[in-house]
Amino acid sequence: MAHRSRFVSNTMSQRIFFAHANGFPAGTYRKLFGALAPEYRVIHLDQHGHDPRFPVDDNWENLVDELVERLAALGEPVWGVGHSFGGMLHYHTALQRPELYRGVVMLDSPMPTWLDQAIIWTAKRFGFIDRLTPAGRTLGRRERFSDTEEAREYFVGKPLFRTFDPDCLDAYIEHGMVTSEQGVRLRFDPETEIRIYRSVPHVTPGWPHALKIPLAVVRGEKSGVVLPHHVYLARLMAHGEMHTLPGGHMFPLEHPYETANLLKRLFHRWSESPAVQRGVA
């Protein structure tokens, strides 16, 4: 098949821990996960931020602890892949616990610089964080529908969803909705989604240049999320690199096969690199 990678492992499938974008349960990405098989087995939390033991707090400290708990329980390092919020979550976790990872890929996730963090802190302090993040667009968003068909018609009309791969849109309707007394409602708690946006980190738990595992930032060609200074920071890292794929901020759900093939190429190259394996520049 055209979308299959030429890199086929003769050993047991390697594990990827995938972290989803804010508001998009992990099941939404099932087409991407399927395209990574059988060489890679994807594991994930279905919804970050919904475990009462790890409530959303400022700078996502509890969310990092939640991810650390899951990764540490695996007993061996994994490939960390995250989309948007999920990529930033892996990045912060890797800065604290790099031994939990073989490498990290951030799918249209920015690597905030000190200036970015100062702006975020200021926005929190003076109450305009909702204008700096998508929180403002999330407030008042429709949450309930009479049935899944009405939900589908609603989302198809929204710019964010208009270019989704049809199978990925189906997966979002299936995994992003739950039955309610009035029909169906969003599965991802809207208040949790807003808290995640409002608590975006204004501190970095470590020095990025000291991170020796490989890290790639992949930006969407039409996205404005990953900016030139984020790219510069990534390239200053010992094994940092930058890539671009077609699509916008939601490119993993617009072009899942292309995303899977890039991930396979990265992981294959990193696995074969003696410098990466030794953790040296």
N, C-alpha and C positions, 0 to 999 in steps of 0.2 A: 504494500500500500504506500502511497506517495508520502503520507505524513510520518511514516515510521522512520526512526533514526537508524543509521547503519551501525551504531555502537550497541552491540548486544553482549551482555555479560555472560560468561560461562559459569559464574558462581551464583550464590544466593543473591536475591534482589537487595540492592542497597536501600537504606531507609531515608526518606525525605520527611521532615516535619514541616508541614505547610501552615502558615498563619494567614487568615483571611483579611480582607479589607473591612473597615468598620461598617457594620450594618449588613454584611453579606455572609450568611452562614457558610461554613466550609463546603457543604454539599453542593453549593452553587457551582463549584469548580470541578465537578465530577468528570467533565469531558477532558479537562487538562490532566486530571489524575489518571484517567484511562489511557491517555496518550503517552504517559510516562511508563506505563507497564509494558512488559514484565521486568524490564531492567531495574526499575525503581518501584518501591512500595511506599505509598504516601500515607502517613499518619497525621492526625490533626486533632485539635479541639474543635468541636462543632461550633461553639460560640464563645469567644473570649469575653471576659468581663461579666459572665452570668453566674459564676460560682460564688455563693455568699461568703465563702471563706476568703475570697480575694476581691473585695469590692473595689470599684474604680476609684483611685485616689490621684492626687496631684503627682505629676511626673510619671504616672503609670507604674509606680513602684510595686504595688500589689500585683499588677498584671505581669510584670517581669517575674515576680516570685512564683506566680501561677505557672508560667512557662518553664521556669527552672525546675519546679517540682516534676513536671511531666517529662522533661528531657533527662533529668537525673535518674528517673525510674527506668529509663531504657537501658542503662548499663553500658552504652557505647555512644560515641559521637555520631551525629547525623549531619546530613545536608539540610541547612535551614533555608527555607524559601518563604517569602512573605510578600503580600500585595499591599501597597499603600501603608495603612496602619500596621499591618502584619509585618512588613519589611522593617519598619522602624522598631517594632517590638523585638524582632530577632536581633537587630543591630545593638540595641541597648542590653539585651541579654548576653550577647557575645562579648561585649565590652566587660561585663562582670564575670562571666563564666566561659571563657573561650574554649576550655577543654571539652565542653559539651558539643562542639561543632567540628565538622570536617571543613566546612565552608558555608558562606551565607550569600544568598542572592536576594536583592531588594528590587521588587517589581514596581517601578514608578513610585519609589519611596525616597524622600529627600534625606540627606545627611546634614542636619542642622549645624551651621557654624556658630561660633560665639556670638556673632552679630545677630543671627537668626534667633538664638536663644534669648538675647537681651530684648529683642522686639517682642517675643512671645511673653516674657516676664512682664514687660510694660503693658501689653494688651490685657493680661490677666489682672494686673494691679489696678488698671484704670478702666476696666470694664468693657473693652471693645474686642475681646477674644472671639466673639461670635462673628465679627466681620472679617477676622483674620483666618478663620477656619470654616469648614462647611456647616458648623453648628447653626449659623443663622438661617441657612437654607433648609435645615432639618426641622426647625421649629415650625409647628403647625402643619407639617406634612400629613397627608391623608394616611390613616392607619388601618381602616376597616373597609371591607367590601362585601357585597352580597354573596359573591362566589368567586371562584378562581378566574373565570372568564372575564368578569368585570375588572378584576385586578390586572389581568393580562392587558386588556385594552387600555387601562390607565397607564401602565408602565411603558407600553410600546410608544405612547405619545410623548414620553419624557426624553429630552435630549440625551441623558446619561445612558438610557437603555436602547436607544434607537439603533445603534450599530452593534448590539450584542449578536454573537452567534446564536441562531435560533435554538439550538440545544441548550445553550447556557441560559437563555431566557426561560426555557421550560424548567430547567433545574432551579432557577431562582423562584419561580412560581411554586414549585413543589416543596423546596426546602426553606423558602423565605416566608411561607404562610402557614398558619395553623388555624384549625377550625375554632370558631367562636359561636356564641349563642345567636349572633346576628348574621353569621356567614363565615367569613375568614378575616384574619387580621395579620399584621406583620408579626413574624416570629421573634425577630431581634427587637428587644425592648427599646423603644425610642428614647426613653430617658437615659438608658445606659449608653446608647449611641451618642447622645449629646454630651454626656459627662466625659466620654472618651475624647471627643473633640476639644472640650473646654480644658481638659487636664493635660493636653499635649506637652511633652517635657520641655522645660526651659533650662535643664541641666543635662549633662552627659556623664554617665557613670563610669568614666574611664577616659584614657587618652587614645584617640583613634589611631594615631601613628604607631602605637605600641602593639596594635592588633596584628598578629602574625598569620592568622588563618586567611585564606583567600576570600575576597568579598567583591561582588559585582553589583553595580547599580545598572538596571535596565530601564530606560525611559521609553515612554510612548512617543512616537514621532510627532504626534499632534497634541501632546500633553504639555501643559505649562507648569507642572508640579516640580520636576527636577530641573533646577536652574544651573547655569554655568559654574557658579561657585560651589554647588554641591558636587559637581563632576570633578572640579579641581581638588576638593578635599578627598574624594575617593582615590584619585590618582596619586595622592601623596602617601597613601598607605603602602605597606610592604608588598602586598599582593592585591591591590585594588585595581579595578578596571571598570570601564563604562561601555554599554552597548545600547543600541536603539532598535526597536521593533515597530512595525506599522501599527497605527491605531492611536487612540487617546489614552487617558488615564486608566481606562478599564480594559486595556489591551489583552490581559490574560483571559478575559471573558469575550473579547471580540475576535481574538486570533489564538485559540488555545493550542492548536497544533504547532504553530510557529513558536509559541512560547515554550512548549515542551521540547521541541528540537533544540532550541538554544540552551535550555537547561541541561539536556543530555550532553551537548558538546562541551559546555563548561565543566561539568562534573567529570567527564572523561579526560579532558585535558588536565584538570587539577589533579586527578588521581594518578596520572602518568608523569607529573612534574616532580623531579627530585627536590627542587628548591622548595616547592610547596610542602612536600611531605616532611622535609626537615624543619619547616617553619622559619626559614631565613629569607632575607631579601635577595 
